[in-house]
Every structure is written in structure tokens, then in C-alpha cells.
Amino acid sequence: MPADMTTVEAQLEDVPRDIKPYVDNLGNAYDFAFGMNWNGVIRDERVVQYK
């Protein structure tokens, strides 16, 4: 998630990860793949309704 519109306008489409990410007040930088979990398929109460 880009930090601001200036970052979006300065981004080069053919250069990976060339943006300054948004940083919240807790210090989390929402950069590429932030929050993704690669441990496999989620199998708990959050997905019961989708089975």
C-alpha cells in the first residue's frame, strides 16, 4: 500500500517494489506481502461457512 499519492505518481511500472509503503502509528509498514501467511490452507472457524 503506497504511503501517499506522490508515491503512486512517482512509481515506475517496470521496477518492482519501488514505492515507499504506508506506515501506521504502530510502526507496521504495509509493504509487499504484508500480513500474508504461507503456512498452508486455513482450516478453522473462520472458514467453516465456505466448505
PDB file with SEQRES, HELIX, SHEET and CRYST1 records, atoms N, CA, C and O in Angstrom:
SEQRES   1 A   51  MET PRO ALA ASP MET THR THR VAL GLU ALA GLN LEU GLU          
SEQRES   2 A   51  ASP VAL PRO ARG ASP ILE LYS PRO TYR VAL ASP ASN LEU          
SEQRES   3 A   51  GLY ASN ALA TYR ASP PHE ALA PHE GLY MET ASN TRP ASN          
SEQRES   4 A   51  GLY VAL ILE ARG ASP GLU ARG VAL VAL GLN TYR LYS              
HELIX    1 AA1 MET A    5  ALA A   10  1                                   6    
HELIX    2 AA2 VAL A   48  TYR A   50  5                                   3    
CRYST1    1.000    1.000    1.000  90.00  90.00  90.00 P 1           1          
ATOM      1  N   MET A   1       0.849  -1.161   0.000  1.00  0.00           N  
ATOM      2  CA  MET A   1       0.000   0.000   0.000  1.00  0.00           C  
ATOM      3  C   MET A   1       0.902   1.233   0.000  1.00  0.00           C  
ATOM      4  O   MET A   1       1.723   1.398   0.903  1.00  0.00           O  
ATOM      5  N   PRO A   2       0.761   2.077  -0.979  1.00  0.00           N  
ATOM      6  CA  PRO A   2       1.599   3.272  -1.044  1.00  0.00           C  
ATOM      7  C   PRO A   2       1.343   4.227   0.118  1.00  0.00           C  
ATOM      8  O   PRO A   2       0.244   4.277   0.669  1.00  0.00           O  
ATOM      9  N   ALA A   3       2.363   4.973   0.473  1.00  0.00           N  
ATOM     10  CA  ALA A   3       2.263   5.910   1.588  1.00  0.00           C  
ATOM     11  C   ALA A   3       1.365   7.094   1.264  1.00  0.00           C  
ATOM     12  O   ALA A   3       0.634   7.576   2.129  1.00  0.00           O  
ATOM     13  N   ASP A   4       1.416   7.566   0.021  1.00  0.00           N  
ATOM     14  CA  ASP A   4       0.622   8.734  -0.369  1.00  0.00           C  
ATOM     15  C   ASP A   4       0.530   8.809  -1.886  1.00  0.00           C  
ATOM     16  O   ASP A   4       1.126   7.990  -2.586  1.00  0.00           O  
ATOM     17  N   MET A   5      -0.205   9.776  -2.394  1.00  0.00           N  
ATOM     18  CA  MET A   5      -0.409   9.902  -3.833  1.00  0.00           C  
ATOM     19  C   MET A   5       0.868  10.300  -4.562  1.00  0.00           C  
ATOM     20  O   MET A   5       1.054   9.926  -5.720  1.00  0.00           O  
ATOM     21  N   THR A   6       1.735  11.036  -3.919  1.00  0.00           N  
ATOM     22  CA  THR A   6       3.014  11.401  -4.526  1.00  0.00           C  
ATOM     23  C   THR A   6       3.824  10.147  -4.834  1.00  0.00           C  
ATOM     24  O   THR A   6       4.462  10.058  -5.882  1.00  0.00           O  
ATOM     25  N   THR A   7       3.799   9.183  -3.926  1.00  0.00           N  
ATOM     26  CA  THR A   7       4.490   7.913  -4.134  1.00  0.00           C  
ATOM     27  C   THR A   7       3.897   7.163  -5.321  1.00  0.00           C  
ATOM     28  O   THR A   7       4.634   6.589  -6.123  1.00  0.00           O  
ATOM     29  N   VAL A   8       2.581   7.164  -5.439  1.00  0.00           N  
ATOM     30  CA  VAL A   8       1.904   6.489  -6.556  1.00  0.00           C  
ATOM     31  C   VAL A   8       2.323   7.119  -7.884  1.00  0.00           C  
ATOM     32  O   VAL A   8       2.636   6.411  -8.841  1.00  0.00           O  
ATOM     33  N   GLU A   9       2.328   8.427  -7.935  1.00  0.00           N  
ATOM     34  CA  GLU A   9       2.660   9.124  -9.178  1.00  0.00           C  
ATOM     35  C   GLU A   9       4.123   8.953  -9.567  1.00  0.00           C  
ATOM     36  O   GLU A   9       4.450   9.004 -10.753  1.00  0.00           O  
ATOM     37  N   ALA A  10       5.006   8.754  -8.599  1.00  0.00           N  
ATOM     38  CA  ALA A  10       6.432   8.586  -8.882  1.00  0.00           C  
ATOM     39  C   ALA A  10       6.808   7.134  -9.182  1.00  0.00           C  
ATOM     40  O   ALA A  10       7.929   6.867  -9.616  1.00  0.00           O  
ATOM     41  N   GLN A  11       5.897   6.204  -8.959  1.00  0.00           N  
ATOM     42  CA  GLN A  11       6.188   4.785  -9.157  1.00  0.00           C  
ATOM     43  C   GLN A  11       6.455   4.473 -10.625  1.00  0.00           C  
ATOM     44  O   GLN A  11       5.779   4.988 -11.515  1.00  0.00           O  
ATOM     45  N   LEU A  12       7.441   3.631 -10.861  1.00  0.00           N  
ATOM     46  CA  LEU A  12       7.746   3.154 -12.205  1.00  0.00           C  
ATOM     47  C   LEU A  12       7.115   1.771 -12.363  1.00  0.00           C  
ATOM     48  O   LEU A  12       7.360   0.884 -11.545  1.00  0.00           O  
ATOM     49  N   GLU A  13       6.315   1.582 -13.395  1.00  0.00           N  
ATOM     50  CA  GLU A  13       5.575   0.336 -13.564  1.00  0.00           C  
ATOM     51  C   GLU A  13       6.470  -0.877 -13.746  1.00  0.00           C  
ATOM     52  O   GLU A  13       6.087  -1.985 -13.371  1.00  0.00           O  
ATOM     53  N   ASP A  14       7.659  -0.687 -14.316  1.00  0.00           N  
ATOM     54  CA  ASP A  14       8.525  -1.820 -14.607  1.00  0.00           C  
ATOM     55  C   ASP A  14       9.622  -2.047 -13.564  1.00  0.00           C  
ATOM     56  O   ASP A  14      10.540  -2.833 -13.797  1.00  0.00           O  
ATOM     57  N   VAL A  15       9.537  -1.377 -12.432  1.00  0.00           N  
ATOM     58  CA  VAL A  15      10.512  -1.540 -11.356  1.00  0.00           C  
ATOM     59  C   VAL A  15       9.789  -2.095 -10.129  1.00  0.00           C  
ATOM     60  O   VAL A  15       8.946  -1.416  -9.542  1.00  0.00           O  
ATOM     61  N   PRO A  16      10.118  -3.321  -9.744  1.00  0.00           N  
ATOM     62  CA  PRO A  16       9.409  -3.916  -8.597  1.00  0.00           C  
ATOM     63  C   PRO A  16       9.760  -3.240  -7.271  1.00  0.00           C  
ATOM     64  O   PRO A  16      10.906  -2.866  -7.025  1.00  0.00           O  
ATOM     65  N   ARG A  17       8.761  -3.100  -6.449  1.00  0.00           N  
ATOM     66  CA  ARG A  17       8.898  -2.584  -5.080  1.00  0.00           C  
ATOM     67  C   ARG A  17       9.648  -1.253  -5.008  1.00  0.00           C  
ATOM     68  O   ARG A  17      10.552  -1.093  -4.188  1.00  0.00           O  
ATOM     69  N   ASP A  18       9.282  -0.313  -5.850  1.00  0.00           N  
ATOM     70  CA  ASP A  18       9.952   0.984  -5.827  1.00  0.00           C  
ATOM     71  C   ASP A  18       9.132   2.057  -5.114  1.00  0.00           C  
ATOM     72  O   ASP A  18       9.369   3.249  -5.306  1.00  0.00           O  
ATOM     73  N   ILE A  19       8.172   1.639  -4.296  1.00  0.00           N  
ATOM     74  CA  ILE A  19       7.344   2.618  -3.595  1.00  0.00           C  
ATOM     75  C   ILE A  19       7.711   2.682  -2.113  1.00  0.00           C  
ATOM     76  O   ILE A  19       8.248   1.734  -1.541  1.00  0.00           O  
ATOM     77  N   LYS A  20       7.408   3.813  -1.524  1.00  0.00           N  
ATOM     78  CA  LYS A  20       7.546   3.974  -0.079  1.00  0.00           C  
ATOM     79  C   LYS A  20       6.223   3.493   0.525  1.00  0.00           C  
ATOM     80  O   LYS A  20       5.176   4.077   0.245  1.00  0.00           O  
ATOM     81  N   PRO A  21       6.250   2.426   1.357  1.00  0.00           N  
ATOM     82  CA  PRO A  21       4.993   1.890   1.884  1.00  0.00           C  
ATOM     83  C   PRO A  21       4.404   2.762   2.989  1.00  0.00           C  
ATOM     84  O   PRO A  21       5.106   3.515   3.663  1.00  0.00           O  
ATOM     85  N   TYR A  22       3.098   2.631   3.147  1.00  0.00           N  
ATOM     86  CA  TYR A  22       2.399   3.303   4.247  1.00  0.00           C  
ATOM     87  C   TYR A  22       2.851   2.687   5.564  1.00  0.00           C  
ATOM     88  O   TYR A  22       2.975   1.466   5.665  1.00  0.00           O  
ATOM     89  N   VAL A  23       3.097   3.517   6.574  1.00  0.00           N  
ATOM     90  CA  VAL A  23       3.476   3.059   7.912  1.00  0.00           C  
ATOM     91  C   VAL A  23       2.442   3.605   8.890  1.00  0.00           C  
ATOM     92  O   VAL A  23       2.231   4.815   8.971  1.00  0.00           O  
ATOM     93  N   ASP A  24       1.788   2.692   9.644  1.00  0.00           N  
ATOM     94  CA  ASP A  24       0.764   3.148  10.588  1.00  0.00           C  
ATOM     95  C   ASP A  24       1.392   3.627  11.894  1.00  0.00           C  
ATOM     96  O   ASP A  24       2.612   3.595  12.052  1.00  0.00           O  
ATOM     97  N   ASN A  25       0.552   4.068  12.825  1.00  0.00           N  
ATOM     98  CA  ASN A  25       1.069   4.637  14.081  1.00  0.00           C  
ATOM     99  C   ASN A  25       1.684   3.592  15.008  1.00  0.00           C  
ATOM    100  O   ASN A  25       2.291   3.958  16.015  1.00  0.00           O  
ATOM    101  N   LEU A  26       1.548   2.311  14.702  1.00  0.00           N  
ATOM    102  CA  LEU A  26       2.197   1.243  15.479  1.00  0.00           C  
ATOM    103  C   LEU A  26       3.526   0.829  14.871  1.00  0.00           C  
ATOM    104  O   LEU A  26       4.235  -0.011  15.425  1.00  0.00           O  
ATOM    105  N   GLY A  27       3.864   1.421  13.728  1.00  0.00           N  
ATOM    106  CA  GLY A  27       5.130   1.117  13.074  1.00  0.00           C  
ATOM    107  C   GLY A  27       5.063   0.007  12.046  1.00  0.00           C  
ATOM    108  O   GLY A  27       6.102  -0.395  11.521  1.00  0.00           O  
ATOM    109  N   ASN A  28       3.869  -0.507  11.735  1.00  0.00           N  
ATOM    110  CA  ASN A  28       3.733  -1.530  10.704  1.00  0.00           C  
ATOM    111  C   ASN A  28       3.852  -0.890   9.336  1.00  0.00           C  
ATOM    112  O   ASN A  28       3.105   0.032   9.008  1.00  0.00           O  
ATOM    113  N   ALA A  29       4.791  -1.377   8.536  1.00  0.00           N  
ATOM    114  CA  ALA A  29       4.950  -0.899   7.167  1.00  0.00           C  
ATOM    115  C   ALA A  29       4.195  -1.849   6.251  1.00  0.00           C  
ATOM    116  O   ALA A  29       4.517  -3.036   6.182  1.00  0.00           O  
ATOM    117  N   TYR A  30       3.194  -1.334   5.548  1.00  0.00           N  
ATOM    118  CA  TYR A  30       2.365  -2.160   4.680  1.00  0.00           C  
ATOM    119  C   TYR A  30       3.031  -2.320   3.316  1.00  0.00           C  
ATOM    120  O   TYR A  30       2.544  -1.823   2.301  1.00  0.00           O  
ATOM    121  N   ASP A  31       4.151  -3.025   3.325  1.00  0.00           N  
ATOM    122  CA  ASP A  31       4.931  -3.252   2.123  1.00  0.00           C  
ATOM    123  C   ASP A  31       4.441  -4.510   1.413  1.00  0.00           C  
ATOM    124  O   ASP A  31       3.468  -5.124   1.851  1.00  0.00           O  
ATOM    125  N   PHE A  32       5.090  -4.895   0.344  1.00  0.00           N  
ATOM    126  CA  PHE A  32       4.723  -6.068  -0.440  1.00  0.00           C  
ATOM    127  C   PHE A  32       4.574  -7.301   0.445  1.00  0.00           C  
ATOM    128  O   PHE A  32       5.475  -7.618   1.221  1.00  0.00           O  
ATOM    129  N   ALA A  33       3.452  -7.994   0.336  1.00  0.00           N  
ATOM    130  CA  ALA A  33       3.143  -9.242   1.044  1.00  0.00           C  
ATOM    131  C   ALA A  33       2.956  -9.065   2.554  1.00  0.00           C  
ATOM    132  O   ALA A  33       3.022 -10.052   3.287  1.00  0.00           O  
ATOM    133  N   PHE A  34       2.726  -7.848   3.040  1.00  0.00           N  
ATOM    134  CA  PHE A  34       2.499  -7.652   4.466  1.00  0.00           C  
ATOM    135  C   PHE A  34       1.286  -8.452   4.921  1.00  0.00           C  
ATOM    136  O   PHE A  34       0.227  -8.375   4.298  1.00  0.00           O  
ATOM    137  N   GLY A  35       1.423  -9.206   5.984  1.00  0.00           N  
ATOM    138  CA  GLY A  35       0.316  -9.947   6.565  1.00  0.00           C  
ATOM    139  C   GLY A  35       0.013 -11.275   5.918  1.00  0.00           C  
ATOM    140  O   GLY A  35      -0.899 -11.977   6.356  1.00  0.00           O  
ATOM    141  N   MET A  36       0.745 -11.638   4.894  1.00  0.00           N  
ATOM    142  CA  MET A  36       0.482 -12.917   4.237  1.00  0.00           C  
ATOM    143  C   MET A  36       1.072 -14.055   5.063  1.00  0.00           C  
ATOM    144  O   MET A  36       2.116 -13.910   5.699  1.00  0.00           O  
ATOM    145  N   ASN A  37       0.392 -15.168   5.040  1.00  0.00           N  
ATOM    146  CA  ASN A  37       0.808 -16.334   5.788  1.00  0.00           C  
ATOM    147  C   ASN A  37       0.967 -17.491   4.814  1.00  0.00           C  
ATOM    148  O   ASN A  37       0.016 -17.850   4.120  1.00  0.00           O  
ATOM    149  N   TRP A  38       2.135 -18.068   4.755  1.00  0.00           N  
ATOM    150  CA  TRP A  38       2.419 -19.137   3.804  1.00  0.00           C  
ATOM    151  C   TRP A  38       2.405 -20.513   4.469  1.00  0.00           C  
ATOM    152  O   TRP A  38       3.026 -21.442   3.952  1.00  0.00           O  
ATOM    153  N   ASN A  39       1.718 -20.667   5.594  1.00  0.00           N  
ATOM    154  CA  ASN A  39       1.695 -21.936   6.314  1.00  0.00           C  
ATOM    155  C   ASN A  39       0.689 -22.936   5.774  1.00  0.00           C  
ATOM    156  O   ASN A  39       0.575 -24.028   6.330  1.00  0.00           O  
ATOM    157  N   GLY A  40      -0.035 -22.622   4.734  1.00  0.00           N  
ATOM    158  CA  GLY A  40      -0.972 -23.567   4.140  1.00  0.00           C  
ATOM    159  C   GLY A  40      -2.406 -23.098   4.232  1.00  0.00           C  
ATOM    160  O   GLY A  40      -2.677 -21.936   4.532  1.00  0.00           O  
ATOM    161  N   VAL A  41      -3.324 -24.018   3.969  1.00  0.00           N  
ATOM    162  CA  VAL A  41      -4.742 -23.730   3.944  1.00  0.00           C  
ATOM    163  C   VAL A  41      -5.257 -23.472   5.357  1.00  0.00           C  
ATOM    164  O   VAL A  41      -4.893 -24.179   6.296  1.00  0.00           O  
ATOM    165  N   ILE A  42      -6.111 -22.450   5.502  1.00  0.00           N  
ATOM    166  CA  ILE A  42      -6.706 -22.148   6.807  1.00  0.00           C  
ATOM    167  C   ILE A  42      -7.856 -23.119   7.037  1.00  0.00           C  
ATOM    168  O   ILE A  42      -8.768 -23.217   6.216  1.00  0.00           O  
ATOM    169  N   ARG A  43      -7.811 -23.825   8.137  1.00  0.00           N  
ATOM    170  CA  ARG A  43      -8.866 -24.781   8.482  1.00  0.00           C  
ATOM    171  C   ARG A  43      -9.280 -24.540   9.942  1.00  0.00           C  
ATOM    172  O   ARG A  43      -8.873 -25.274  10.842  1.00  0.00           O  
ATOM    173  N   ASP A  44     -10.085 -23.512  10.155  1.00  0.00           N  
ATOM    174  CA  ASP A  44     -10.602 -23.223  11.493  1.00  0.00           C  
ATOM    175  C   ASP A  44     -11.983 -22.584  11.373  1.00  0.00           C  
ATOM    176  O   ASP A  44     -12.589 -22.619  10.303  1.00  0.00           O  
ATOM    177  N   GLU A  45     -12.483 -22.002  12.462  1.00  0.00           N  
ATOM    178  CA  GLU A  45     -13.848 -21.475  12.494  1.00  0.00           C  
ATOM    179  C   GLU A  45     -14.088 -20.330  11.506  1.00  0.00           C  
ATOM    180  O   GLU A  45     -15.236 -20.051  11.160  1.00  0.00           O  
ATOM    181  N   ARG A  46     -13.041 -19.675  11.056  1.00  0.00           N  
ATOM    182  CA  ARG A  46     -13.210 -18.574  10.098  1.00  0.00           C  
ATOM    183  C   ARG A  46     -13.695 -19.040   8.728  1.00  0.00           C  
ATOM    184  O   ARG A  46     -14.319 -18.266   8.002  1.00  0.00           O  
ATOM    185  N   VAL A  47     -13.419 -20.291   8.363  1.00  0.00           N  
ATOM    186  CA  VAL A  47     -13.746 -20.761   7.024  1.00  0.00           C  
ATOM    187  C   VAL A  47     -14.788 -21.870   6.985  1.00  0.00           C  
ATOM    188  O   VAL A  47     -15.036 -22.439   5.922  1.00  0.00           O  
ATOM    189  N   VAL A  48     -15.398 -22.187   8.112  1.00  0.00           N  
ATOM    190  CA  VAL A  48     -16.381 -23.254   8.171  1.00  0.00           C  
ATOM    191  C   VAL A  48     -17.528 -23.017   7.193  1.00  0.00           C  
ATOM    192  O   VAL A  48     -17.986 -23.956   6.541  1.00  0.00           O  
ATOM    193  N   GLN A  49     -17.992 -21.785   7.083  1.00  0.00           N  
ATOM    194  CA  GLN A  49     -19.142 -21.480   6.220  1.00  0.00           C  
ATOM    195  C   GLN A  49     -18.834 -21.670   4.732  1.00  0.00           C  
ATOM    196  O   GLN A  49     -19.768 -21.732   3.933  1.00  0.00           O  
ATOM    197  N   TYR A  50     -17.577 -21.764   4.332  1.00  0.00           N  
ATOM    198  CA  TYR A  50     -17.215 -21.879   2.935  1.00  0.00           C  
ATOM    199  C   TYR A  50     -17.009 -23.322   2.474  1.00  0.00           C  
ATOM    200  O   TYR A  50     -16.725 -23.553   1.299  1.00  0.00           O  
ATOM    201  N   LYS A  51     -17.146 -24.287   3.369  1.00  0.00           N  
ATOM    202  CA  LYS A  51     -16.918 -25.692   2.997  1.00  0.00           C  
ATOM    203  C   LYS A  51     -18.138 -26.295   2.378  1.00  0.00           C  
ATOM    204  O   LYS A  51     -18.125 -27.469   2.006  1.00  0.00           O  
TER     205      LYS A  51                                                      
END                                                                             
